[in-house]
Amino acid sequence: MLVGTVVGNLWATRKDETLEGLRLLVVRPFTSDGDSSAETMVAVDPLGAGIGERVLIVFGRAARHVIGRGHDIGFQTAVAAIIDEMQLEGGRLIGPTAEQDSALPKRKS
């Protein structure tokens, strides 16, 4: 699993038939210190996440389960949750979007 930010949508007019009707998002993962990575990935989104939202990404069997089409699907990366808030080591709070990070109330450790 990893946490990332939705940075775009992906559309494809030609794709594997097992992917018909699925929404595809471009996600930029977080690094271990909570900053954005330079890399991106594509994930199926059964939950309706929007651009800028933080999401939990799962892979393999967990992703196929989240997608809900059994094991005969041509994709193994999916959005499993839209994140409301997370706290990193040192108390840094991450909100549902980058703009909301500083608006979160301070928590006592």
N, C-alpha and C positions, 0 to 999 in steps of 0.2 A: 504494500500500500504506500501511497504517497499523497502529499497535499500539494495543490497547485491552484493557480488562478486561470480562469477562462479568459483567453485572449482573442478568440475568434470562433467563427462557424466554418464548417467545411461542407460544400455541396459537391456531389458527383453524379453526373447523368448516367454514367456507366459504372456499375459496381457488381460485386457478387450478389446473386439473388437472395442470399441469406441476410443481406444488409438492407433490403428494401424496407422503406418506412422508418428506418432508424435515424435519429438526429445525431450528427457528428460534430464534436467541438474540438477546437485547438486549445490545449492546456499547457501552461508554462509551470513546471514544478518549482517548489521551494527548495532551497538548499538547507542544510542542517541548522543554519543560523537564522532561518526564516526569511532570507532574501530570495529574490527571483533568480532562477537559473537562466542561462543563455539558451538552453535547449527548449524545444516544444515537443508535444506528442498529440496524437489524436485519440479521443475516447468517445464511445457511444454514450449518449445522455438520455436515460429513460426518465429523469427527474425534472427536467426543464430549467437547468441552470442558465444564467445569463452572463453576458460578457462582463468581466470585472469581478464576478463572484468567486469566492474560494470554495474548492471542492475536494473531496476525498476520492482518490482514484484507486481502483483495484484491478488486478490482473488475473489471467488464466481462468481457472474453474470458478473463482469468486466472481469474476467479471461476467462470465457466461450465465451464472445464476442470476446476477443483477439484471442482465439484459432480458432474461426470461424466455429465451427461445431454445432451451436445451443445449446440448453439447455440439450439435451440428450447425454451428454458426462460424462464419469466417472472421471473427473478431475476438480479441482477448483483453481488451482494456475498456473499463466503464466507470462512469461517475456513480459512486455508491452513496454519497451524501453531499448536501450543500451545507457548508460550515457556517455556524452562527458566531462562534468565537473559539479561540484556542490560546493557551498560555504556554510560552516557551520558557526554557531554563533562564533564570535571571529575572523572571516576572514580565517579560515583554508580552503584551497582549496583541493578538492578531484578530481583526474583526472580519465580518463577512465580505468586505471590500477594502481596498487600500485606503480609500477616503475615510472609512469608519474606524481605522486603527486608533487614531489619536482621540476619538470621541468616547472610547470605552472607559468606564470608571476604573480607577486603580484598585487592584486586589491586594489584600494582605497575604503574604506567603505563609 
